[in-house]
Amino acid sequence: MLKASDIMTKDVATIRSSATVAEAVKLLRTRDWKALVVDRRHEQDAYGMITEKDIVYKVIAYGKDPCSVRVHEVMTKPCIVVNPDLGLEYIARLFADHNLQRAPVIQGELLGIISLVDILANSNFLQQPHTILLEQQLQEEIKKARDICDHKGIHSEECAVAWDAIEELQAEIAHQRAEKVVKTALEEYCDEYPEAKGIYDTSCSG
């Protein structure tokens, strides 16, 4: 899975919180950026962010003089930051949960910035990622396994074979996502039907 460090824009500008909004606008125009990261005053301080939207909504909309308004008056601080090791799907979820358009990538220091454009450019949603297809297949197989166990019996060979295939599929998904399976579908099934714990000595032994 692509990580933040793979898709972030490393060419990122910072500005002092004491700078004027006019200075921020000049810097935005010079490089055709949509936002600037507001630098920390010291190592323990948090980073901030000032965007075009902040300037339009908080300065221009109220007829304020950008030469007299300081960045710290309109910036967002602390801003939501992204860890460079965070996966693409989780970045997208973070953006969705907090209605973000961009966020700095930080690990101790500023490494880059990620925007919605970066996420879209690196998301092959026209051809679904293999893991998404596997997830869909997994849900279908779980439904089939439950039906088989209902009709053939929890301790039937057909039921055992169905759950064995699901465990392999779930392990493959976890491998591709570089995640550990917290609880398998079979273990969840065993929680619902304790009598199924005799199917496998390992998976359902608790």
CYANA upper distance limits for C-alpha pairs under 8 A (distance plus 0.5 A):
  1 MET  CA     87 GLY  CA      6.65
  1 MET  CA     88 LEU  CA      7.34
  1 MET  CA    176 GLN  CA      7.99
  1 MET  CA    177 ARG  CA      6.94
  2 LEU  CA      6 ASP  CA      6.62
  2 LEU  CA      7 ILE  CA      7.91
  2 LEU  CA     87 GLY  CA      6.23
  2 LEU  CA     88 LEU  CA      6.03
  3 LYS  CA      7 ILE  CA      7.33
  3 LYS  CA     84 PRO  CA      7.11
  3 LYS  CA     85 ASP  CA      5.94
  3 LYS  CA     86 LEU  CA      5.84
  3 LYS  CA     87 GLY  CA      4.78
  3 LYS  CA     88 LEU  CA      5.97
  4 ALA  CA      8 MET  CA      6.22
  4 ALA  CA     82 VAL  CA      7.86
  4 ALA  CA     83 ASN  CA      7.50
  4 ALA  CA     84 PRO  CA      5.22
  4 ALA  CA     85 ASP  CA      6.42
  4 ALA  CA     86 LEU  CA      6.09
  4 ALA  CA     87 GLY  CA      6.78
  4 ALA  CA     88 LEU  CA      7.00
  4 ALA  CA     91 ILE  CA      7.96
  4 ALA  CA    105 VAL  CA      7.82
  4 ALA  CA    114 ILE  CA      7.95
  5 SER  CA     84 PRO  CA      5.21
  5 SER  CA     85 ASP  CA      7.00
  5 SER  CA    105 VAL  CA      8.34
  7 ILE  CA    114 ILE  CA      7.75
  7 ILE  CA    118 ASP  CA      6.73
  7 ILE  CA    119 ILE  CA      7.92
  7 ILE  CA    122 ASN  CA      7.55
  8 MET  CA    105 VAL  CA      7.92
  8 MET  CA    112 GLY  CA      6.30
  8 MET  CA    113 ILE  CA      5.93
  8 MET  CA    114 ILE  CA      5.32
  8 MET  CA    115 SER  CA      8.39
  8 MET  CA    118 ASP  CA      7.34
  9 THR  CA    112 GLY  CA      5.86
  9 THR  CA    113 ILE  CA      5.78
  9 THR  CA    114 ILE  CA      6.67
  9 THR  CA    118 ASP  CA      8.38
 10 LYS  CA    111 LEU  CA      6.91
 10 LYS  CA    112 GLY  CA      4.79
 10 LYS  CA    113 ILE  CA      7.09
 11 ASP  CA    112 GLY  CA      7.19
 12 VAL  CA     36 LEU  CA      7.92
 12 VAL  CA     37 VAL  CA      8.09
 12 VAL  CA    112 GLY  CA      6.34
 12 VAL  CA    113 ILE  CA      6.93
 13 ALA  CA     36 LEU  CA      6.15
 13 ALA  CA     37 VAL  CA      6.80
 14 THR  CA     36 LEU  CA      6.06
 14 THR  CA     37 VAL  CA      5.15
 14 THR  CA     38 VAL  CA      5.89
 14 THR  CA     39 ASP  CA      6.16
 15 ILE  CA     19 ALA  CA      7.47
 15 ILE  CA     24 ALA  CA      7.67
 15 ILE  CA     36 LEU  CA      7.14
 15 ILE  CA     37 VAL  CA      6.89
 15 ILE  CA     38 VAL  CA      5.48
 15 ILE  CA     39 ASP  CA      6.29
 16 ARG  CA     38 VAL  CA      6.23
 16 ARG  CA     39 ASP  CA      6.03
 16 ARG  CA     40 ARG  CA      8.30
 16 ARG  CA     71 VAL  CA      8.00
 17 SER  CA     38 VAL  CA      6.40
 17 SER  CA     39 ASP  CA      7.39
 17 SER  CA     70 ARG  CA      7.49
 17 SER  CA     71 VAL  CA      5.54
 17 SER  CA     72 HIS  CA      5.25
 18 SER  CA     70 ARG  CA      6.26
 18 SER  CA     71 VAL  CA      6.59
 18 SER  CA     72 HIS  CA      6.91
 19 ALA  CA     23 GLU  CA      6.90
 19 ALA  CA     24 ALA  CA      7.79
 19 ALA  CA     70 ARG  CA      6.16
 19 ALA  CA     71 VAL  CA      6.23
 20 THR  CA     24 ALA  CA      7.06
 20 THR  CA     66 PRO  CA      7.09
 20 THR  CA     67 CYS  CA      6.18
 20 THR  CA     68 SER  CA      6.87
 20 THR  CA     69 VAL  CA      6.17
 20 THR  CA     70 ARG  CA      4.79
 20 THR  CA     71 VAL  CA      6.09
 21 VAL  CA     25 VAL  CA      6.66
 21 VAL  CA     55 ILE  CA      7.80
 21 VAL  CA     66 PRO  CA      5.41
 21 VAL  CA     67 CYS  CA      6.77
 21 VAL  CA     68 SER  CA      8.14
 21 VAL  CA     69 VAL  CA      6.33
 21 VAL  CA     70 ARG  CA      6.10
 21 VAL  CA     71 VAL  CA      5.90
 22 ALA  CA     26 LYS  CA      6.75
 22 ALA  CA     66 PRO  CA      5.36
 22 ALA  CA     67 CYS  CA      5.59
 23 GLU  CA     27 LEU  CA      6.78
 23 GLU  CA     67 CYS  CA      8.25
 24 ALA  CA     28 LEU  CA      6.64
 24 ALA  CA     36 LEU  CA      8.12
 24 ALA  CA     71 VAL  CA      8.02
 25 VAL  CA     29 ARG  CA      6.63
 26 LYS  CA     30 THR  CA      6.61
 27 LEU  CA     31 ARG  CA      7.04
 28 LEU  CA     32 ASP  CA      6.03
 28 LEU  CA     33 TRP  CA      5.39
 28 LEU  CA     34 LYS  CA      6.99
 28 LEU  CA     35 ALA  CA      7.43
 28 LEU  CA     36 LEU  CA      7.88
 29 ARG  CA     33 TRP  CA      7.27
 34 LYS  CA     51 THR  CA      6.47
 34 LYS  CA     52 GLU  CA      6.24
 35 ALA  CA     49 MET  CA      7.52
 35 ALA  CA     50 ILE  CA      6.19
 35 ALA  CA     51 THR  CA      4.60
 35 ALA  CA     52 GLU  CA      6.66
 36 LEU  CA     49 MET  CA      6.35
 36 LEU  CA     50 ILE  CA      5.92
 36 LEU  CA     51 THR  CA      6.85
 37 VAL  CA     47 TYR  CA      7.40
 37 VAL  CA     48 GLY  CA      6.30
 37 VAL  CA     49 MET  CA      5.08
 37 VAL  CA     50 ILE  CA      6.97
 37 VAL  CA    104 PRO  CA      7.71
 38 VAL  CA     47 TYR  CA      6.29
 38 VAL  CA     48 GLY  CA      5.04
 38 VAL  CA     49 MET  CA      5.72
 38 VAL  CA     50 ILE  CA      7.33
 38 VAL  CA     75 MET  CA      8.34
 39 ASP  CA     47 TYR  CA      6.13
 39 ASP  CA     48 GLY  CA      7.22
 40 ARG  CA     44 GLN  CA      8.49
 40 ARG  CA     45 ASP  CA      5.85
 40 ARG  CA     46 ALA  CA      6.34
 40 ARG  CA     47 TYR  CA      5.78
 40 ARG  CA     48 GLY  CA      8.11
 41 ARG  CA     45 ASP  CA      6.61
 46 ALA  CA     77 LYS  CA      7.58
 46 ALA  CA     78 PRO  CA      6.03
 46 ALA  CA     79 CYS  CA      8.36
 47 TYR  CA     77 LYS  CA      7.06
 47 TYR  CA     78 PRO  CA      6.38
 47 TYR  CA     79 CYS  CA      7.05
 48 GLY  CA     75 MET  CA      6.98
 48 GLY  CA     76 THR  CA      6.01
 48 GLY  CA     77 LYS  CA      4.83
 48 GLY  CA     78 PRO  CA      5.78
 48 GLY  CA     79 CYS  CA      5.78
 49 MET  CA     75 MET  CA      6.03
 49 MET  CA     76 THR  CA      5.74
 49 MET  CA     77 LYS  CA      7.09
 49 MET  CA     78 PRO  CA      8.47
 49 MET  CA     79 CYS  CA      6.76
 50 ILE  CA     54 ASP  CA      6.71
 50 ILE  CA     55 ILE  CA      8.15
 50 ILE  CA     71 VAL  CA      7.71
 50 ILE  CA     74 VAL  CA      7.62
 50 ILE  CA     75 MET  CA      5.12
 50 ILE  CA     76 THR  CA      6.88
 51 THR  CA     55 ILE  CA      7.07
 51 THR  CA     75 MET  CA      8.16
 52 GLU  CA     56 VAL  CA      6.72
 53 LYS  CA     57 TYR  CA      6.30
 54 ASP  CA     58 LYS  CA      6.03
 54 ASP  CA     59 VAL  CA      7.95
 54 ASP  CA     74 VAL  CA      6.75
 54 ASP  CA     75 MET  CA      7.35
 55 ILE  CA     59 VAL  CA      5.70
 55 ILE  CA     60 ILE  CA      6.94
 55 ILE  CA     74 VAL  CA      7.77
 56 VAL  CA     60 ILE  CA      5.39
 56 VAL  CA     61 ALA  CA      6.41
 57 TYR  CA     61 ALA  CA      5.78
 57 TYR  CA     62 TYR  CA      8.18
 58 LYS  CA     62 TYR  CA      7.03
 58 LYS  CA     74 VAL  CA      6.97
 59 VAL  CA     63 GLY  CA      6.81
 59 VAL  CA     64 LYS  CA      5.63
 59 VAL  CA     65 ASP  CA      7.78
 59 VAL  CA     66 PRO  CA      7.25
 59 VAL  CA     69 VAL  CA      8.28
 59 VAL  CA     74 VAL  CA      8.37
 60 ILE  CA     64 LYS  CA      6.50
 60 ILE  CA     65 ASP  CA      8.36
 60 ILE  CA     66 PRO  CA      8.33
 64 LYS  CA     69 VAL  CA      7.82
 65 ASP  CA     69 VAL  CA      6.85
 66 PRO  CA     70 ARG  CA      8.25
 69 VAL  CA     73 GLU  CA      7.37
 70 ARG  CA     74 VAL  CA      7.90
 71 VAL  CA     75 MET  CA      6.38
 79 CYS  CA    103 ALA  CA      8.05
 80 ILE  CA    103 ALA  CA      6.84
 80 ILE  CA    104 PRO  CA      8.12
 81 VAL  CA    103 ALA  CA      6.07
 81 VAL  CA    104 PRO  CA      5.75
 81 VAL  CA    105 VAL  CA      6.33
 81 VAL  CA    106 ILE  CA      6.82
 82 VAL  CA     86 LEU  CA      7.51
 82 VAL  CA     91 ILE  CA      7.92
 82 VAL  CA    103 ALA  CA      7.07
 82 VAL  CA    104 PRO  CA      6.67
 82 VAL  CA    105 VAL  CA      5.18
 82 VAL  CA    106 ILE  CA      6.63
 83 ASN  CA    105 VAL  CA      6.31
 83 ASN  CA    106 ILE  CA      6.30
 83 ASN  CA    107 GLN  CA      6.64
 84 PRO  CA    105 VAL  CA      6.43
 84 PRO  CA    106 ILE  CA      7.24
 84 PRO  CA    107 GLN  CA      7.36
 84 PRO  CA    111 LEU  CA      8.49
 86 LEU  CA     90 TYR  CA      7.06
 86 LEU  CA     91 ILE  CA      7.06
 87 GLY  CA     91 ILE  CA      6.75
 88 LEU  CA     92 ALA  CA      6.76
 88 LEU  CA    119 ILE  CA      7.67
 89 GLU  CA     93 ARG  CA      6.76
 90 TYR  CA     94 LEU  CA      6.58
 91 ILE  CA     95 PHE  CA      6.72
 92 ALA  CA     96 ALA  CA      6.66
 92 ALA  CA    119 ILE  CA      7.49
 93 ARG  CA     97 ASP  CA      6.52
 94 LEU  CA     98 HIS  CA      6.73
 94 LEU  CA    100 LEU  CA      8.35
 95 PHE  CA     99 ASN  CA      5.98
 95 PHE  CA    100 LEU  CA      5.12
 95 PHE  CA    101 GLN  CA      7.36
 95 PHE  CA    102 ARG  CA      8.22
 96 ALA  CA    100 LEU  CA      7.18
101 GLN  CA    115 SER  CA      6.13
101 GLN  CA    116 LEU  CA      5.95
102 ARG  CA    113 ILE  CA      7.51
102 ARG  CA    114 ILE  CA      5.89
102 ARG  CA    115 SER  CA      4.46
102 ARG  CA    116 LEU  CA      6.74
103 ALA  CA    113 ILE  CA      6.23
103 ALA  CA    114 ILE  CA      5.96
103 ALA  CA    115 SER  CA      7.04
104 PRO  CA    110 LEU  CA      7.55
104 PRO  CA    111 LEU  CA      8.14
104 PRO  CA    112 GLY  CA      6.38
104 PRO  CA    113 ILE  CA      4.65
104 PRO  CA    114 ILE  CA      6.70
105 VAL  CA    110 LEU  CA      6.68
105 VAL  CA    111 LEU  CA      6.01
105 VAL  CA    112 GLY  CA      5.54
105 VAL  CA    113 ILE  CA      5.73
105 VAL  CA    114 ILE  CA      7.38
106 ILE  CA    110 LEU  CA      5.17
106 ILE  CA    111 LEU  CA      6.06
106 ILE  CA    112 GLY  CA      7.73
107 GLN  CA    111 LEU  CA      7.72
114 ILE  CA    118 ASP  CA      6.60
114 ILE  CA    119 ILE  CA      8.04
115 SER  CA    119 ILE  CA      7.08
116 LEU  CA    120 LEU  CA      6.66
117 VAL  CA    121 ALA  CA      6.45
118 ASP  CA    122 ASN  CA      6.78
119 ILE  CA    123 SER  CA      6.54
120 LEU  CA    124 ASN  CA      8.45
124 ASN  CA    128 GLN  CA      6.91
124 ASN  CA    129 PRO  CA      7.38
125 PHE  CA    129 PRO  CA      7.70
128 GLN  CA    132 ILE  CA      6.97
128 GLN  CA    133 LEU  CA      7.32
129 PRO  CA    133 LEU  CA      7.23
130 HIS  CA    134 LEU  CA      6.71
131 THR  CA    135 GLU  CA      6.56
131 THR  CA    173 ILE  CA      6.62
131 THR  CA    176 GLN  CA      7.51
131 THR  CA    177 ARG  CA      8.15
132 ILE  CA    136 GLN  CA      6.81
133 LEU  CA    137 GLN  CA      6.73
134 LEU  CA    138 LEU  CA      6.48
134 LEU  CA    169 LEU  CA      7.99
134 LEU  CA    173 ILE  CA      7.23
135 GLU  CA    139 GLN  CA      6.87
135 GLU  CA    173 ILE  CA      7.83
136 GLN  CA    140 GLU  CA      6.95
137 GLN  CA    141 GLU  CA      6.65
138 LEU  CA    142 ILE  CA      6.62
138 LEU  CA    166 ILE  CA      7.19
138 LEU  CA    169 LEU  CA      7.15
138 LEU  CA    170 GLN  CA      7.56
139 GLN  CA    143 LYS  CA      6.84
140 GLU  CA    144 LYS  CA      6.81
141 GLU  CA    145 ALA  CA      6.53
141 GLU  CA    162 ALA  CA      8.25
141 GLU  CA    166 ILE  CA      7.04
142 ILE  CA    146 ARG  CA      6.71
142 ILE  CA    163 TRP  CA      8.25
142 ILE  CA    166 ILE  CA      7.30
142 ILE  CA    185 ALA  CA      7.86
143 LYS  CA    147 ASP  CA      6.81
144 LYS  CA    148 ILE  CA      6.64
144 LYS  CA    162 ALA  CA      8.34
145 ALA  CA    149 CYS  CA      6.62
145 ALA  CA    159 CYS  CA      6.90
145 ALA  CA    162 ALA  CA      5.74
145 ALA  CA    163 TRP  CA      6.81
146 ARG  CA    150 ASP  CA      6.59
146 ARG  CA    159 CYS  CA      8.49
147 ASP  CA    151 HIS  CA      6.75
148 ILE  CA    152 LYS  CA      6.14
148 ILE  CA    153 GLY  CA      7.94
148 ILE  CA    158 GLU  CA      7.47
148 ILE  CA    159 CYS  CA      6.36
148 ILE  CA    162 ALA  CA      8.27
149 CYS  CA    153 GLY  CA      5.29
149 CYS  CA    154 ILE  CA      5.31
149 CYS  CA    155 HIS  CA      8.30
149 CYS  CA    156 SER  CA      7.80
149 CYS  CA    158 GLU  CA      8.04
149 CYS  CA    159 CYS  CA      5.42
150 ASP  CA    154 ILE  CA      7.34
152 LYS  CA    156 SER  CA      6.54
152 LYS  CA    158 GLU  CA      7.58
152 LYS  CA    159 CYS  CA      7.51
153 GLY  CA    159 CYS  CA      7.53
154 ILE  CA    159 CYS  CA      6.58
154 ILE  CA    160 ALA  CA      8.41
154 ILE  CA    195 GLU  CA      8.28
154 ILE  CA    196 ALA  CA      6.28
154 ILE  CA    199 ILE  CA      8.03
155 HIS  CA    159 CYS  CA      7.23
155 HIS  CA    160 ALA  CA      7.65
155 HIS  CA    196 ALA  CA      7.29
155 HIS  CA    198 GLY  CA      7.68
155 HIS  CA    199 ILE  CA      6.40
156 SER  CA    160 ALA  CA      6.99
157 GLU  CA    161 VAL  CA      6.66
158 GLU  CA    162 ALA  CA      6.68
159 CYS  CA    163 TRP  CA      6.91
160 ALA  CA    164 ASP  CA      6.64
160 ALA  CA    199 ILE  CA      6.64
160 ALA  CA    200 TYR  CA      8.29
161 VAL  CA    165 ALA  CA      6.87
162 ALA  CA    166 ILE  CA      7.01
163 TRP  CA    167 GLU  CA      6.71
163 TRP  CA    186 LEU  CA      6.81
164 ASP  CA    168 GLU  CA      6.99
165 ALA  CA    169 LEU  CA      6.81
166 ILE  CA    170 GLN  CA      6.55
166 ILE  CA    185 ALA  CA      7.98
166 ILE  CA    186 LEU  CA      8.38
167 GLU  CA    171 ALA  CA      6.57
167 GLU  CA    184 THR  CA      7.37
167 GLU  CA    185 ALA  CA      7.83
167 GLU  CA    186 LEU  CA      7.78
168 GLU  CA    172 GLU  CA      6.77
169 LEU  CA    173 ILE  CA      6.88
170 GLN  CA    174 ALA  CA      6.74
170 GLN  CA    181 VAL  CA      8.19
170 GLN  CA    184 THR  CA      7.73
170 GLN  CA    185 ALA  CA      8.47
171 ALA  CA    175 HIS  CA      6.59
171 ALA  CA    181 VAL  CA      7.68
172 GLU  CA    176 GLN  CA      6.75
173 ILE  CA    177 ARG  CA      6.70
174 ALA  CA    178 ALA  CA      6.29
174 ALA  CA    179 GLU  CA      5.41
174 ALA  CA    180 LYS  CA      6.39
174 ALA  CA    181 VAL  CA      6.63
175 HIS  CA    179 GLU  CA      6.81
175 HIS  CA    180 LYS  CA      8.19
183 LYS  CA    187 GLU  CA      6.69
183 LYS  CA    188 GLU  CA      7.37
184 THR  CA    188 GLU  CA      6.93
185 ALA  CA    189 TYR  CA      6.70
186 LEU  CA    190 CYS  CA      6.66
186 LEU  CA    203 SER  CA      7.64
186 LEU  CA    204 CYS  CA      7.82
187 GLU  CA    191 ASP  CA      6.75
187 GLU  CA    203 SER  CA      6.88
187 GLU  CA    204 CYS  CA      6.18
188 GLU  CA    192 GLU  CA      7.10
189 TYR  CA    193 TYR  CA      6.61
189 TYR  CA    196 ALA  CA      8.34
190 CYS  CA    194 PRO  CA      5.61
190 CYS  CA    195 GLU  CA      7.84
190 CYS  CA    196 ALA  CA      6.01
190 CYS  CA    197 LYS  CA      6.34
190 CYS  CA    204 CYS  CA      6.70
193 TYR  CA    197 LYS  CA      8.32
196 ALA  CA    204 CYS  CA      8.01
197 LYS  CA    201 ASP  CA      7.92
197 LYS  CA    203 SER  CA      8.44
197 LYS  CA    204 CYS  CA      5.12
197 LYS  CA    205 SER  CA      6.49
198 GLY  CA    204 CYS  CA      7.68
198 GLY  CA    205 SER  CA      8.20
199 ILE  CA    204 CYS  CA      7.83
200 TYR  CA    204 CYS  CA      6.42
200 TYR  CA    205 SER  CA      7.76
201 ASP  CA    205 SER  CA      5.97
202 THR  CA    206 GLY  CA      8.40
